Structures are given as structure tokens and as C-alpha cells.
Amino acid sequence: MRHLTRRFALAAAATFAAGAPGLTLAQGKDIRIAHVYSKTGPLEAYGKQTQIGFMMGLDYATGGTMTVAGKKLVVIEKDDQGKPDVGKSLLAAAYGDDKADIAVGPSSSGVALAMLPVAEEYKKILLVEPAVADSITGERWNKYIFRTGRNSSQDALANAVASDIAGLNIGVLAQDYAFGRDAVKAYKEALKKAKIVHEEYLPTATTDFTAGIQRLVDALKDKPGPKVIAVVWAGGTPPFGALAALDLQKRYGIGVGSGGNILPAMAAYKQFPGMEGATYYYFGIPKNPVNEWLVSNHYKQYKQPPDFFTAGGMSAAIAVVEALKKTAGDTTTNKLIKAMEGMSFETPKGKMTFRAEDHQAMQSMYHFKIKVDPAFPWGVPELVREIKPEEMNVPIRNKR
């Protein structure tokens, strides 16, 4: 996959280079978009997918012209390395030195939280994609923040649809940072019938899960009724291999559950046929023209399907272009905010709408069940049903 993403990165660089001379010759006729994401670091795979999806989304939404209202779109890429302090300084440099009109990113929730005050200081929009923590559009939010990515509450409410069964005992295995903590908090609030009996938080760089899994097993094994370990994990080394090796279902009647993930991570899902959960995106699920375009063109360019964060990057790009179309290319922040609040736009997941109260994109999620298909190297999430935005009472957590 590296040589494929490298090839696209070169194409993206060529796009930027083509736009660069115009900065000298026709200052003010370009729209400058900073994309701050994890080119390197623990979420590198997520960042690269987002970048590919973002560039494809700009191509799609502008009909291949890379212009809006006669103005060239110029993308300035920044590598936050997954480090909050780096992301914060890069965003300040993008707004201040590079004169970015709008910024998109980052990959990490921790980085996003560090970047939020910078957008407020410079009074410019930060469109968050794909960082998930609720607090981004919750208590740490400000009016310059929009998000196309789903938040922890949307993840939790959707996964509760798949797992909120009376008498179910749940042990949670999550990462010990904003993504994991916010996700579990939202999941607990969403559950009405099932009960969380133990929460295990491990460092994001964990590779040895033995002690953590043992604590979960000890908390669950003697509970009457169905039992499951719910995994909330992003990037790094996921715990699925360690869980499968212990054969917990056979030994203790303990199942494993999780949400969607990138395709390489879902290779481990083949060890858990029948596992249910909810996902943000899987290329074979949504049936709409935007997703058909993405899947078809991604196969043409990369000889493989688009992944979890590719769709998110495309959604962010479409949102940016649609907002700019509404303002006729005017990048004045207040005009963009007015255009984006309540704005609906078509994405690979179907229609999204920015909620006016917190600028969170309301969107569908997908209840799935894992099927093992020898034609695919990953566990295939087969659609049980689409969970529409109006079915999820996503809390408004900010103090606006």
C-alpha cells in the first residue's frame, strides 16, 4: 500500500506545485486550504487515507477543475506526527504564515484538542476530520470548529444498537487518551439494558495485552448470562490477535465486539465470525452516486477499495467545496460559518448535515455482522441495517 499512497502523494504535490506560481502572479485569486494530519506517527495509516480521500473529494466536488468561483484551490500539507504541540504550532503557522483561509484535520483527538484554541485565536475555520473525541464539539468547542468525522457519541449510540441486550455483561478494553475515554463515557450513557462491569484502559503504544485482558477475564468469567469484551482501539497494534489466541469464547463464554476499522485491522476480524458492531463506513455498504464514484475511481487509481478514512477525507473536501460555492468563493470566516451552519451535503455515506448548535455532522452509521469470505483478506462487515441520523439522539455537549 505504501507505493500506492506515495504515488498519490506525488500527484498531490504536483497539484500544489501547479497552483504555486499563481500566488505570485495573482495574489488573492487562490483559496488556500491547510491540511494538518498524521503523515507520520502512530496514526500514519489513517492520515494517508484521509489525504487521499480529501484530494479525491476536491477533484469530485469541483468536477476536476480544482477551482471554485474561478479561484484555484491550493492545498498546503502539514505533518503533525500525532503530537499535540506540533499540531498546534503547525496550525498557527498555516493561518499566520501561509495565510490559509480554512484548515482541515487532524487524525488524532489529542492533536485536535490542542488545535481548537488556535482556530479561535485566528478566527478561522478548522474542519475536523477524522478526530473523534466528543469534547472536540463538546466542552472544548468554539464557533470556528466544524466536524465531518463522527464523534464518540455517534459511535456509542450506533454500537449500543448492536450490543444493548438485557443481561449482557460488558468489559471494555480501550486506549488511555481522549479517544478511548470519551468513547467509553458515551457508550456507558448510550447503554440502557446491558451493563459495563469493568473498564480497562491501556497506553496507546501497548503491544503486550496479557495483564489487561486477564483483568477483564477475571471481572467477566463468573458473571451469569452473556459476556463480551468490547474493544475501542485506534492505530498502533490492536488487541484482536491477543484476544483470538486466548479462545475466550470456548474457555469462558466471553465474546469479542468492536466497531468498524481500516481494512488491515479488520483482517483480525476473520477470527471472530458473527461478531456484531457498528461502523462509520465500509466501501461495500452505502449505495449512492458519491460512493459509487469513490469506489470506482479508487480501484482505478490504487487497484484496491477505498478505506474507512478515505471516505471521511472525501466528505470533508465536499463540505469545503459546497461551503465555498454557497459563498461564491468568499472566504470571509463569518460568511463561511453562516453558509455551513445547517448545511446539508452529499458524501460517500449519503447526506450529512452540520448541526447548527455544535457544527457536528449528523450522519448515518451501519450495524454490521462479520462474515468470513475467502475472497477477502479481512472479515467482511455485512450490513444488518443502516442507523439513520434521526434515530440517534446525539447529545449537544457544548456550552454555547
Secondary structure, 3 states (H helix, E strand, C coil): CHHHHHHHHHHHHHHHHHHCHHHHHCCCCEEEEEEEECCCCCCHHHHHHHHHHHHHHHHHHCCCCCEECCEEEEEEEEECCCCHHHHHHHHHHHHHCCCCCEEECCCCHHHHHHHHHHHHHHCCEEEECCCCCHHHCCCCCCCCEEECCCCHHHHHHHHHHHHCCCCCEEEEEEECCHHHHHHHHHHHHHCCCCEEEEEEEECCCCCCCHHHHHHHHHHHCCCCCCEEEEEECCCCCCCHHHHHHHCHHHHHCEEEEECCCCCCHHHHHHHCCCCEEEECCCCCCCCCHHHHHHHHHHHHHHCCCCCHHHHHHHHHHHHHHHHHHHCCCCCCHHHHHHHHCCCEEEECCEEEEECCCCCEEECCEEEEEEECCCCCCCCEEEEEEEECHHHCCCCCCCCC
